[in-house]
Amino acid sequence: MNIKLLAIGKTDNKNLQQLMDDYMKRLSFYIKFELEVIPDIKNVKNLSEAQQKEKEGEMILAKLSPTDKLILLDENGKSFSSVAFSAELQKKMNSGIKTLVFVIGGPYGFSDAVYGKAQGRVSLSAMTFSHQMVRLFFIEQLYRAFTILKGEPYHHQ
């Protein structure tokens, strides 16, 4: 299985980017992982929230292939412990999914079209984090999940 993380807008914080690069390198020992950044929409001042979500949604859906399984990182999604998240990933791998795509939406969330295409939603926290920090947290949790599945000493209970 391959895992892809789609995110709107680039990370402009070099420190966060270095940490993400470190975890992506570690993750590469377990699974093929890709972070794909969708460029920010230009001239958002001229768009309503709904119009911005629609435009971002079109760009997100354009990045998917028909066999991809889409999971949204959404504040109203299902919460997992790290161990439960690793078990959920194992189930997905066992089911024969070729590519599992997680998406971090824009500042206003997702369009109805993206919600309609999604096969699940995951919440990382009830708290709100910057979109740039969510990328780091999610990539670290993916790495943590694979170390749990392999019985490695990174995660402590």
Buried (B, 14 or more C-beta within 10 A) or exposed (E): BEBBBBBBBEBEEEEBBEBBEBBBEBBEEBBEBEBEBBEEBEEBEEBEEEBBBBBBBEBBBEBBEEEBBBBBBBBEBEEBEBBEBBBBBBEBBEEEBEBBBBBBBBBBBBBEBBBEBBEBBBBBEEEEBEBBBBBBBBBBBBBBBBBBBEEEEEBEE
